[in-house]
């Protein structure tokens, strides 16, 4: 890591100007709560929920008059390090203990007297709910000793959800900027209490919010790619035949179909005669008894997590797939190093490849979650593992492999292993 570069007012103005068109298109507005307690030149830790790229544009507008640095994934620096550092970005490795990042943040607070914007979820939300936060966040607040500002967005997820392939929708986006914790409060609270405050701040369900606030998403492509999130059919249990297209999600194994309504609810459709006949041919062995009914995408995703937990508990979970491999060791390039094999089971990850030159193992306690992404840099769906010295980006050769399932398995396995210790 290099020492963070002071962000200038010129670059903040450029960031804000570059954000204006998108924010105008989504009719962006925001409110503040208790922000008078923060002095204009007082450094703060700015925490923000993460739904889409619109989040960065929101921050550039809300904090245009305040020097702030942005915690950014290391691969974002590849090929454009000079620009990102001047904008104020500092590099981070997702979902691993990153002591250089902590050192950079302290430097920003104490030497540059700059605020730091951080997305503690570390990744876009897959299902429209909060991603689990690491317990280390509470400890970090004790170390930083600066006020904590919370930015909560509404509508940003529905405007540009990750699963939908960067197809933007006509949705109004708002944000609430809240003075969450003072340095004095942080000093008086325990780490567990701080983590509980953060957990409550990062508790949301964008699908329920959509219905409750009567927000309509009328675009005819709103269900495109939804199988990336809802990969397992609750009717027949098949995991590789779900397909979201247009406004519907269909299991092409048992032909069950759900409409993603304009208010964000899921509505199971009655089968026609052809599909009903097909369903009747599916053997009892493949049927899920008492198939659950889901109103929201988030409920369905939560059920998939439960199914993964059962697979881990009975020892049946295992991923063993061929992958193409890219490596990020620096900010000069993402290096294509060939093909290999990725295994994930109760012991963690094992990646081998490059004609025997590569072997990397990562135990189940290594990380509380997984850096997985859809159509990463327009290459493909991706699973990333690694440590401070090297990050491995694995692209499944089989398009039926669902990276969301691997992420769920990583999170649940971490919980299981941690509970035993």
C-alpha positions in Angstrom: 0.0 0.0 0.0 1.1 3.5 -0.7 0.4 6.5 1.5 -3.1 7.9 0.7 -3.1 11.1 -1.3 -4.9 14.2 0.0 -8.2 14.7 -1.9 -8.5 18.2 -3.4 -11.6 20.3 -3.9 -11.0 20.1 -7.7 -11.4 16.3 -7.7 -14.4 16.5 -5.5 -16.0 18.9 -7.9 -15.2 16.6 -10.8 -16.7 13.7 -9.0 -19.9 15.6 -8.2 -20.2 16.9 -11.8 -19.8 13.4 -13.2 -22.6 12.2 -10.9 -25.2 14.8 -11.7 -26.8 13.2 -14.8 -27.5 9.9 -13.1 -28.8 11.5 -9.9 -31.0 13.9 -12.0 -32.4 10.9 -13.9 -33.4 9.2 -10.6 -34.7 12.4 -9.0 -32.3 12.1 -6.1 -32.8 13.9 -2.8 -31.6 13.4 0.7 -32.4 14.4 4.3 -30.1 14.8 7.3 -30.5 13.9 10.9 -28.2 15.4 13.7 -25.5 16.4 11.2 -25.1 19.8 13.0 -23.1 17.9 15.6 -20.3 17.3 13.0 -18.0 20.3 12.5 -17.2 21.2 8.8 -13.5 20.1 9.1 -14.0 17.2 11.6 -12.9 13.8 10.3 -15.6 11.1 10.4 -16.1 7.5 9.4 -18.9 7.4 6.9 -20.7 4.1 6.6 -23.1 3.4 3.8 -25.2 0.5 2.7 -24.2 -0.8 -0.8 -26.7 -1.5 -3.5 -25.2 -0.2 -6.8 -22.7 2.2 -8.4 -25.3 4.9 -7.7 -24.1 4.8 -4.0 -20.7 6.4 -5.0 -22.5 9.1 -7.0 -24.7 9.9 -3.9 -21.7 10.2 -1.7 -19.9 12.5 -4.1 -22.9 14.8 -4.0 -23.7 14.6 -0.3 -20.1 15.2 0.8 -19.0 17.5 -2.0 -17.9 20.1 0.6 -16.0 17.7 2.8 -12.6 16.0 2.1 -13.2 12.3 2.2 -11.4 9.1 1.1 -13.2 6.1 -0.3 -12.4 2.5 0.6 -12.3 0.7 -2.8 -11.6 -2.9 -3.8 -8.1 -3.5 -5.0 -9.1 -4.7 -8.4 -10.7 -1.4 -9.1 -7.2 0.2 -9.1 -6.0 -2.0 -12.0 -4.9 0.2 -14.9 -6.1 3.4 -13.2 -4.3 3.7 -9.9 -3.2 7.3 -10.6 -6.7 8.5 -11.1 -8.3 6.6 -8.2 -5.7 7.8 -5.7 -6.3 11.4 -6.6 -10.0 11.0 -6.4 -9.3 9.8 -2.8 -9.6 6.0 -3.1 -7.6 3.7 -0.8 -7.3 0.0 -1.7 -8.9 -2.9 0.2 -9.0 -6.6 -0.1 -12.6 -7.8 0.4 -13.6 -10.1 3.2 -10.1 -10.7 4.7 -8.3 -9.1 7.6 -6.6 -6.1 6.0 -4.3 -4.4 8.4 -2.7 -2.1 5.7 -6.2 -0.7 5.1 -6.7 0.0 8.8 -3.3 1.8 8.8 -4.3 3.9 5.7 -7.6 4.9 7.4 -5.9 6.0 10.5 -3.5 8.1 8.4 -6.5 9.7 6.7 -8.1 10.5 10.0 -5.1 11.7 12.0 -2.7 13.1 9.4 -4.8 14.3 6.5 -7.8 15.2 8.8 -10.0 13.6 6.2 -13.2 11.6 6.5 -13.3 8.0 5.2 -16.3 6.5 3.3 -16.6 2.8 3.8 -19.1 0.2 2.6 -18.7 -2.2 5.5 -20.8 -4.8 3.7 -17.9 -4.9 1.2 -20.1 -6.0 -1.7 -23.3 -5.2 -3.5 -26.4 -6.8 -1.9 -27.5 -9.8 -3.9 -31.0 -10.1 -2.5 -31.8 -6.6 -1.4 -31.0 -7.2 2.3 -28.0 -6.4 4.4 -24.9 -8.4 4.0 -23.4 -9.6 7.3 -20.9 -7.3 8.9 -17.6 -8.5 10.4 -17.3 -8.3 14.2 -14.1 -6.3 13.7 -16.0 -3.2 12.7 -16.9 -2.5 16.4 -13.2 -2.8 17.3 -12.3 -0.5 14.5 -14.6 2.2 15.9 -12.7 2.0 19.2 -9.4 2.4 17.4 -10.4 5.3 15.0 -12.0 7.5 17.7 -14.0 9.6 15.2 -17.7 10.2 14.8 -19.7 7.7 12.7 -22.1 8.9 10.0 -24.6 6.5 8.5 -25.9 6.9 5.0 -28.9 4.8 4.2 -30.2 4.7 0.6 -33.7 3.8 -0.6 -34.4 3.0 -4.3 -30.8 2.6 -5.3 -31.2 -1.2 -5.2 -34.3 -1.2 -7.4 -32.8 1.3 -9.8 -29.8 -0.9 -10.6 -29.8 -4.4 -8.9 -26.7 -6.4 -9.5 -28.6 -9.5 -10.8 -30.3 -7.5 -13.6 -27.2 -7.0 -15.7 -26.7 -3.2 -15.4 -30.2 -2.4 -16.8 -31.2 0.8 -15.0 -34.9 1.3 -14.1 -36.9 4.4 -13.6 -36.9 4.6 -9.8 -36.6 7.6 -7.5 -33.6 7.3 -5.2 -33.4 9.0 -1.7 -30.9 8.9 1.1 -30.9 9.6 4.8 -27.6 11.0 6.3 -27.5 10.4 10.0 -25.0 11.3 12.8 -25.0 7.8 14.3 -22.3 7.8 17.0 -20.1 10.4 18.7 -16.5 9.7 19.9 -17.8 10.0 23.4 -20.5 7.4 22.9 -18.0 5.1 21.2 -15.7 5.4 24.2 -18.5 4.5 26.6 -19.9 1.5 24.7 -18.5 -2.0 24.5 -17.5 -3.6 21.2 -20.5 -5.8 21.4 -22.8 -2.8 22.0 -21.2 -1.0 19.0 -21.7 -4.0 16.8 -25.4 -4.2 17.8 -25.9 -0.5 16.9 -24.3 -1.2 13.5 -26.4 -4.3 13.0 -29.6 -2.4 13.6 -28.4 0.4 11.2 -27.8 -2.2 8.5 -31.1 -4.0 8.9 -33.3 -3.5 5.8 -35.2 -5.3 3.2 -35.6 -3.4 -0.1 -38.3 -5.7 -1.4 -40.6 -5.1 1.6 -39.8 -1.4 1.5 -40.8 -1.4 -2.2 -44.2 -2.8 -1.6 -44.9 -0.9 1.6 -44.0 2.4 -0.1 -45.9 1.5 -3.3 -42.9 1.9 -5.5 -43.5 0.5 -9.0 -40.9 -1.1 -11.2 -42.6 -1.4 -14.6 -39.7 -2.2 -16.8 -40.3 -5.4 -18.9 -36.8 -6.7 -18.1 -37.1 -6.5 -14.3 -36.8 -10.3 -13.8 -33.8 -10.7 -16.2 -31.1 -12.7 -14.5 -33.1 -13.3 -11.3 -32.0 -16.9 -11.3 -28.6 -15.6 -10.2 -30.3 -15.0 -6.8 -33.2 -17.5 -6.9 -31.3 -20.5 -8.2 -33.2 -23.3 -6.3 -36.8 -24.2 -7.2 -38.9 -24.6 -4.1 -41.3 -26.9 -5.9 -39.0 -29.6 -7.3 -35.7 -28.7 -5.6 -33.7 -28.4 -8.9 -30.8 -25.9 -8.7 -29.7 -25.6 -12.4 -32.9 -25.0 -14.3 -34.1 -21.6 -13.0 -34.3 -18.8 -15.5 -35.4 -15.2 -15.0 -36.5 -13.4 -18.2 -38.7 -10.5 -18.9 -41.1 -10.3 -15.9 -41.1 -14.0 -14.9 -38.9 -16.6 -13.2 -39.3 -20.1 -14.5 -38.0 -23.5 -13.4 -37.4 -25.4 -16.7 -37.3 -28.7 -14.8 -40.8 -28.7 -13.4 -42.1 -25.7 -15.3 -43.3 -23.8 -12.3 -43.4 -20.0 -12.9 -43.5 -16.9 -10.8 -44.3 -13.4 -11.9 -42.2 -10.6 -10.4 -44.9 -8.0 -10.0 -44.4 -4.3 -10.4 -44.6 -3.8 -6.6 -41.7 -6.3 -6.1 -43.8 -9.2 -4.9 -43.6 -12.8 -6.3 -46.8 -14.3 -7.6 -46.8 -18.0 -8.5 -48.6 -18.6 -11.8 -51.1 -21.4 -12.4 -49.6 -24.0 -14.8 -51.1 -24.5 -18.2 -52.1 -27.9 -19.4 -48.7 -28.6 -21.0 -46.6 -27.7 -18.0 -49.1 -29.4 -15.6 -48.5 -32.6 -17.5 -44.8 -32.1 -17.2 -45.0 -31.5 -13.5 -47.0 -34.8 -13.1 -44.1 -36.6 -14.7 -41.6 -35.4 -12.1 -40.8 -38.3 -9.7 -41.7 -38.0 -6.1 -38.0 -38.2 -5.3 -37.4 -34.8 -6.7 -40.4 -33.1 -5.1 -39.9 -30.9 -2.1 -42.6 -31.8 0.5 -44.7 -28.9 1.7 -43.1 -26.6 -0.9 -42.8 -23.1 0.7 -44.5 -20.0 -0.8 -42.6 -16.8 -1.1 -43.9 -13.3 -1.4 -40.5 -11.6 -1.5 -37.2 -12.4 -3.2 -35.5 -11.9 0.1 -37.6 -14.7 1.8 -36.8 -17.1 -1.1 -33.0 -16.3 -0.7 -33.3 -16.8 3.1 -34.8 -20.3 2.4 -31.9 -21.1 0.1 -29.6 -20.2 2.9 -31.4 -22.7 5.2 -31.1 -25.4 2.5 -27.3 -24.7 2.3 -27.1 -25.0 6.1 -28.7 -28.4 6.0 -26.3 -29.6 3.3 -23.3 -28.5 5.4 -24.7 -30.1 8.5 -25.3 -33.5 6.8 -22.0 -33.2 4.9 -23.5 -33.4 1.4 -22.3 -29.9 0.3 -19.4 -30.0 -2.1 -18.3 -27.8 -5.1 -15.7 -29.2 -7.5 -15.6 -27.3 -10.8 -13.2 -26.4 -13.6 -12.4 -22.6 -13.7 -10.5 -20.0 -15.6 -8.1 -18.1 -13.3 -7.1 -14.4 -13.1 -4.7 -13.2 -10.5 -4.4 -9.7 -9.0 -1.1 -9.1 -7.2 -0.6 -5.4 -8.0 -2.4 -2.5 -9.7 -0.8 -2.9 -13.1 -2.9 -5.7 -14.5 -5.2 -8.6 -13.8 -3.1 -11.6 -15.0 -4.7 -14.5 -16.9 -2.8 -17.5 -15.7 -4.7 -20.3 -17.2 -7.2 -22.9 -16.1 -7.6 -24.9 -12.9 -10.0 -26.6 -10.5 -11.8 -25.0 -7.5 -13.0 -27.2 -4.7 -15.1 -26.0 -1.8 -16.3 -28.3 1.0 -16.4 -28.4 4.8 -12.7 -27.8 5.0 -12.7 -24.6 2.9 -11.4 -23.8 -0.6 -8.6 -25.5 -2.6 -7.6 -24.0 -5.9 -5.2 -25.9 -8.2 -4.1 -25.2 -11.8 -1.6 -23.7 -14.2 -0.3 -27.2 -15.1 0.5 -27.9 -11.4 2.2 -24.6 -10.7 -0.6 -23.3 -8.6 -2.0 -24.7 -5.3 -3.8 -22.4 -2.9 -5.8 -23.5 0.2 -8.1 -21.3 2.3 -9.7 -22.8 5.4 -13.3 -22.2 6.4 -12.4 -19.8 9.2 -10.4 -17.5 6.8 -13.3 -15.2 6.0 -16.9 -14.5 7.2 -18.1 -14.1 3.6 -17.0 -14.4 0.0 -16.2 -11.9 -2.7 -18.5 -13.2 -5.5 -19.8 -11.1 -8.4 -22.0 -11.3 -11.5 -20.5 -10.6 -14.9 -17.3 -9.2 -13.3 -15.9 -6.6 -15.6 -18.0 -8.2 -18.4 -15.9 -11.4 -18.2 -18.3 -13.6 -16.3 -19.7 -14.6 -12.9 -16.8 -14.9 -10.5 -15.6 -16.3 -7.2 -12.6 -14.6 -5.5 -10.4 -16.1 -2.8 -6.9 -15.1 -1.6 -4.9 -13.3 1.0 -2.9 -10.1 1.3 -0.3 -11.2 -1.1 -2.5 -12.4 -4.0 -6.2 -12.5 -5.0 -7.5 -15.3 -7.2 -10.5 -14.7 -9.4 -12.1 -17.9 -10.5 -14.6 -18.0 -13.4 -16.6 -21.2 -13.5 -16.5 -22.9 -17.0 -20.0 -24.3 -16.4 -22.5 -21.4 -16.6 -24.9 -23.4 -14.4 -22.7 -22.9 -11.4 -24.3 -20.3 -9.1 -21.8 -18.1 -7.3 -24.5 -16.9 -4.9 -24.8 -20.4 -3.5 -21.0 -20.6 -3.0 -21.2 -17.3 -1.1 -24.1 -18.5 1.1 -22.1 -21.7 1.8 -19.0 -19.8 2.8 -21.0 -17.6 5.2 -22.8 -20.5 6.8 -19.7 -22.7 7.1 -17.9 -19.8 8.8 -20.7 -19.6 11.3 -20.6 -23.3 12.0 -16.9 -23.4 12.5 -16.9 -20.3 14.7 -19.7 -21.7 16.9 -17.6 -24.8 17.6 -14.6 -22.8 18.9 
